[in-house]
Amino acid sequence: MARVLFLVVLPMLVPFIVYGLYVWFARRGRSAATPGARVPPDREAVPWAWMLGIGVCLAAAALLFFWQGRGVSPGTKLLPPAVVDGEVVPSRPVE
């Protein structure tokens, strides 16, 4: 579950979180410039397509980064983990 969170969900949400922080700071700055005035919500278009595209690219980059060079090649015979002299020996390829 943590793998799905860090490799798919988090990279997809990063652009939306960054945009939300940008809007929050921009509105906060405008309200500080005019004290006492209520700042109405902006009517400008939200760049949903751009944020979704960037999120997909970040998720793909994370998946490619963690996929490359992991594990052993297909068809390799592995010895299972074992306890030798009270210590756990990790799995290893058969030589």
TORPA-4810 file (N, C-alpha, C, O; in nm, 3 decimals):
<nodes>
NODE_1_0.082_-0.119_0.000_0.000_0.000_0.000_0.086_0.126_0.000_0.053_0.224_-0.065_M
NODE_2_0.196_0.121_0.074_0.286_0.236_0.077_0.348_0.259_-0.059_0.371_0.373_-0.100_A
NODE_3_0.376_0.150_-0.132_0.434_0.162_-0.265_0.338_0.235_-0.357_0.379_0.325_-0.432_R
NODE_4_0.212_0.199_-0.353_0.111_0.266_-0.436_0.100_0.413_-0.397_0.087_0.500_-0.483_V
NODE_5_0.105_0.440_-0.267_0.095_0.578_-0.220_0.210_0.663_-0.272_0.188_0.772_-0.324_L
NODE_6_0.333_0.613_-0.259_0.449_0.693_-0.296_0.479_0.694_-0.445_0.540_0.788_-0.495_F
NODE_7_0.436_0.591_-0.518_0.469_0.584_-0.660_0.358_0.633_-0.752_0.386_0.671_-0.866_L
NODE_8_0.234_0.635_-0.705_0.124_0.674_-0.792_0.046_0.793_-0.734_0.034_0.897_-0.798_V
NODE_9_-0.005_0.776_-0.613_-0.095_0.877_-0.557_-0.022_1.008_-0.527_-0.068_1.114_-0.569_V
NODE_10_0.089_1.002_-0.458_0.161_1.124_-0.421_0.208_1.203_-0.543_0.186_1.325_-0.547_L
NODE_11_0.273_1.140_-0.644_0.311_1.220_-0.761_0.192_1.278_-0.836_0.204_1.384_-0.898_P
NODE_12_0.077_1.211_-0.832_-0.041_1.266_-0.899_-0.097_1.387_-0.824_-0.154_1.477_-0.886_M
NODE_13_-0.082_1.391_-0.692_-0.138_1.499_-0.613_-0.047_1.621_-0.600_-0.094_1.730_-0.568_L
NODE_14_0.082_1.604_-0.625_0.178_1.715_-0.607_0.139_1.840_-0.686_0.139_1.948_-0.628_V
NODE_15_0.105_1.832_-0.816_0.069_1.955_-0.888_-0.055_2.025_-0.829_-0.060_2.148_-0.824_P
NODE_16_-0.153_1.947_-0.784_-0.274_2.005_-0.727_-0.243_2.073_-0.593_-0.298_2.179_-0.563_F
NODE_17_-0.157_2.012_-0.514_-0.118_2.071_-0.384_-0.041_2.201_-0.407_-0.065_2.301_-0.339_I
NODE_18_0.052_2.199_-0.503_0.131_2.319_-0.533_0.040_2.431_-0.583_0.055_2.546_-0.541_V
NODE_19_-0.054_2.399_-0.671_-0.148_2.500_-0.720_-0.235_2.554_-0.607_-0.260_2.675_-0.600_Y
NODE_20_-0.282_2.466_-0.520_-0.362_2.510_-0.406_-0.285_2.605_-0.315_-0.340_2.704_-0.268_G
NODE_21_-0.158_2.574_-0.290_-0.075_2.663_-0.209_-0.054_2.797_-0.279_-0.055_2.902_-0.215_L
NODE_22_-0.034_2.793_-0.410_-0.018_2.918_-0.486_-0.142_3.006_-0.474_-0.131_3.125_-0.448_Y
NODE_23_-0.259_2.946_-0.492_-0.384_3.023_-0.483_-0.402_3.077_-0.342_-0.443_3.192_-0.324_V
NODE_24_-0.372_2.994_-0.242_-0.388_3.037_-0.103_-0.297_3.156_-0.072_-0.342_3.254_-0.012_W
NODE_25_-0.169_3.148_-0.112_-0.077_3.259_-0.086_-0.114_3.383_-0.166_-0.100_3.495_-0.117_F
NODE_26_-0.162_3.365_-0.290_-0.201_3.481_-0.371_-0.320_3.552_-0.309_-0.322_3.675_-0.301_A
NODE_27_-0.420_3.477_-0.266_-0.538_3.539_-0.202_-0.500_3.603_-0.070_-0.550_3.710_-0.036_R
NODE_28_-0.412_3.540_0.003_-0.368_3.596_0.132_-0.295_3.727_0.110_-0.312_3.822_0.186_R
NODE_29_-0.213_3.733_0.005_-0.139_3.855_-0.026_-0.233_3.968_-0.069_-0.211_4.083_-0.032_G
NODE_30_-0.337_3.934_-0.146_-0.433_4.036_-0.188_-0.515_4.088_-0.071_-0.544_4.207_-0.064_R
NODE_31_-0.552_3.999_0.020_-0.633_4.043_0.134_-0.549_4.127_0.231_-0.602_4.215_0.299_S
NODE_32_-0.418_4.098_0.237_-0.331_4.179_0.323_-0.311_4.318_0.263_-0.290_4.415_0.336_A
NODE_33_-0.317_4.328_0.130_-0.298_4.458_0.064_-0.417_4.549_0.086_-0.402_4.672_0.090_A
NODE_34_-0.536_4.491_0.102_-0.657_4.570_0.126_-0.722_4.521_0.255_-0.815_4.440_0.251_T
NODE_35_-0.675_4.569_0.369_-0.729_4.519_0.496_-0.877_4.554_0.512_-0.922_4.662_0.476_P
NODE_36_-0.951_4.460_0.567_-1.092_4.481_0.593_-1.181_4.446_0.476_-1.302_4.432_0.493_G
NODE_37_-1.124_4.433_0.358_-1.204_4.399_0.240_-1.205_4.248_0.221_-1.102_4.181_0.234_A
NODE_38_-1.322_4.196_0.191_-1.334_4.053_0.166_-1.294_4.027_0.021_-1.343_4.093_-0.071_R
NODE_39_-1.204_3.930_0.001_-1.157_3.900_-0.133_-1.245_3.790_-0.191_-1.247_3.679_-0.139_V
NODE_40_-1.319_3.821_-0.300_-1.405_3.718_-0.359_-1.320_3.612_-0.429_-1.207_3.638_-0.468_P
NODE_41_-1.375_3.493_-0.444_-1.299_3.389_-0.515_-1.278_3.428_-0.660_-1.362_3.494_-0.721_P
NODE_42_-1.166_3.387_-0.713_-1.134_3.420_-0.853_-1.225_3.342_-0.948_-1.266_3.230_-0.919_D
NODE_43_-1.255_3.405_-1.059_-1.338_3.342_-1.161_-1.253_3.291_-1.277_-1.306_3.250_-1.381_R
NODE_44_-1.123_3.294_-1.260_-1.035_3.250_-1.369_-1.038_3.098_-1.382_-1.072_3.027_-1.288_E
NODE_45_-1.003_3.052_-1.499_-1.004_2.908_-1.525_-0.889_2.840_-1.452_-0.777_2.891_-1.448_A
NODE_46_-0.918_2.727_-1.394_-0.816_2.649_-1.325_-0.751_2.556_-1.427_-0.822_2.492_-1.505_V
NODE_47_-0.618_2.548_-1.429_-0.549_2.467_-1.531_-0.554_2.317_-1.498_-0.450_2.257_-1.471_P
NODE_48_-0.673_2.258_-1.500_-0.688_2.116_-1.463_-0.607_2.025_-1.555_-0.541_1.933_-1.509_W
NODE_49_-0.613_2.050_-1.684_-0.544_1.963_-1.780_-0.393_1.966_-1.758_-0.327_1.862_-1.762_A
NODE_50_-0.338_2.084_-1.735_-0.195_2.094_-1.710_-0.156_2.022_-1.582_-0.056_1.951_-1.579_W
NODE_51_-0.234_2.041_-1.477_-0.201_1.976_-1.350_-0.212_1.824_-1.361_-0.128_1.752_-1.306_M
NODE_52_-0.313_1.776_-1.431_-0.328_1.632_-1.450_-0.213_1.577_-1.534_-0.160_1.470_-1.504_L
NODE_53_-0.176_1.647_-1.639_-0.064_1.604_-1.723_0.067_1.598_-1.647_0.143_1.502_-1.661_G
NODE_54_0.094_1.700_-1.567_0.216_1.702_-1.487_0.213_1.588_-1.384_0.314_1.523_-1.361_I
NODE_55_0.097_1.564_-1.324_0.085_1.455_-1.228_0.110_1.320_-1.291_0.178_1.236_-1.231_G
NODE_56_0.057_1.297_-1.410_0.081_1.171_-1.481_0.230_1.155_-1.513_0.286_1.047_-1.498_V
NODE_57_0.293_1.263_-1.557_0.436_1.258_-1.587_0.518_1.228_-1.463_0.612_1.148_-1.469_C
NODE_58_0.485_1.291_-1.351_0.557_1.264_-1.226_0.537_1.120_-1.179_0.632_1.057_-1.134_L
NODE_59_0.415_1.068_-1.190_0.389_0.930_-1.150_0.465_0.834_-1.242_0.523_0.736_-1.193_A
NODE_60_0.467_0.859_-1.372_0.541_0.774_-1.464_0.691_0.779_-1.435_0.758_0.676_-1.440_A
NODE_61_0.744_0.897_-1.405_0.886_0.910_-1.372_0.919_0.834_-1.246_1.024_0.768_-1.238_A
NODE_62_0.832_0.841_-1.145_0.857_0.767_-1.021_0.853_0.617_-1.045_0.937_0.544_-0.993_A
NODE_63_0.756_0.571_-1.124_0.749_0.427_-1.153_0.871_0.381_-1.232_0.926_0.275_-1.202_L
NODE_64_0.915_0.457_-1.331_1.034_0.420_-1.408_1.159_0.423_-1.321_1.245_0.335_-1.334_L
NODE_65_1.171_0.521_-1.234_1.288_0.532_-1.148_1.301_0.411_-1.056_1.410_0.356_-1.040_F
NODE_66_1.190_0.368_-0.997_1.197_0.256_-0.905_1.192_0.121_-0.975_1.227_0.019_-0.915_F
NODE_67_1.151_0.117_-1.101_1.144_-0.008_-1.175_1.281_-0.050_-1.227_1.312_-0.169_-1.228_W
NODE_68_1.361_0.045_-1.270_1.489_0.013_-1.333_1.586_-0.051_-1.235_1.602_-0.005_-1.122_Q
NODE_69_1.651_-0.157_-1.278_1.756_-0.219_-1.199_1.711_-0.286_-1.071_1.792_-0.303_-0.980_G
NODE_70_1.586_-0.324_-1.062_1.538_-0.389_-0.941_1.530_-0.539_-0.962_1.490_-0.586_-1.069_R
NODE_71_1.568_-0.615_-0.860_1.549_-0.758_-0.864_1.652_-0.830_-0.950_1.754_-0.774_-0.989_G
NODE_72_1.621_-0.955_-0.978_1.709_-1.037_-1.059_1.642_-1.063_-1.192_1.522_-1.038_-1.209_V
NODE_73_1.720_-1.112_-1.287_1.664_-1.136_-1.420_1.565_-1.253_-1.416_1.578_-1.342_-1.332_S
NODE_74_1.468_-1.254_-1.507_1.371_-1.363_-1.510_1.438_-1.498_-1.535_1.533_-1.507_-1.612_P
NODE_75_1.389_-1.602_-1.469_1.442_-1.736_-1.485_1.555_-1.770_-1.390_1.603_-1.883_-1.391_G
NODE_76_1.599_-1.677_-1.308_1.706_-1.702_-1.213_1.654_-1.789_-1.099_1.547_-1.762_-1.045_T
NODE_77_1.730_-1.891_-1.064_1.693_-1.978_-0.951_1.744_-1.912_-0.823_1.859_-1.870_-0.815_K
NODE_78_1.656_-1.904_-0.722_1.690_-1.840_-0.595_1.682_-1.940_-0.481_1.593_-2.025_-0.478_L
NODE_79_1.775_-1.929_-0.387_1.765_-2.003_-0.263_1.682_-1.920_-0.167_1.704_-1.799_-0.157_L
NODE_80_1.588_-1.980_-0.096_1.505_-1.904_-0.004_1.586_-1.857_0.118_1.694_-1.911_0.145_P
NODE_81_1.536_-1.759_0.191_1.604_-1.717_0.314_1.611_-1.834_0.411_1.524_-1.921_0.414_P
NODE_82_1.718_-1.836_0.491_1.737_-1.947_0.585_1.801_-1.894_0.712_1.863_-1.787_0.713_A
NODE_83_1.786_-1.971_0.819_1.851_-1.938_0.946_1.976_-2.025_0.957_1.966_-2.148_0.964_V
NODE_84_2.093_-1.961_0.960_2.220_-2.033_0.970_2.292_-1.980_1.093_2.324_-1.862_1.101_V
NODE_85_2.318_-2.070_1.189_2.386_-2.034_1.314_2.317_-1.918_1.385_2.383_-1.830_1.440_D
NODE_86_2.186_-1.918_1.385_2.108_-1.818_1.457_2.091_-1.687_1.383_2.030_-1.594_1.436_G
NODE_87_2.143_-1.676_1.262_2.128_-1.553_1.184_2.048_-1.582_1.058_2.061_-1.690_0.999_E
NODE_88_1.966_-1.486_1.016_1.888_-1.501_0.895_1.975_-1.462_0.776_2.026_-1.350_0.768_V
NODE_89_1.991_-1.557_0.683_2.065_-1.532_0.561_1.963_-1.500_0.452_1.874_-1.581_0.427_V
NODE_90_1.972_-1.384_0.386_1.872_-1.347_0.286_1.878_-1.440_0.164_1.975_-1.513_0.145_P
NODE_91_1.772_-1.435_0.083_1.770_-1.517_-0.037_1.881_-1.471_-0.131_1.922_-1.355_-0.132_S
NODE_92_1.929_-1.568_-0.210_2.040_-1.538_-0.300_2.029_-1.629_-0.423_1.968_-1.735_-0.416_R
NODE_93_2.089_-1.587_-0.535_2.085_-1.669_-0.656_2.166_-1.797_-0.637_2.267_-1.798_-0.568_P
NODE_94_2.119_-1.905_-0.700_2.192_-2.031_-0.698_2.310_-2.018_-0.792_2.296_-1.972_-0.906_V
NODE_95_2.425_-2.059_-0.745_2.547_-2.047_-0.828_2.585_-2.178_-0.887_2.684_-2.187_-0.959_E
</nodes>
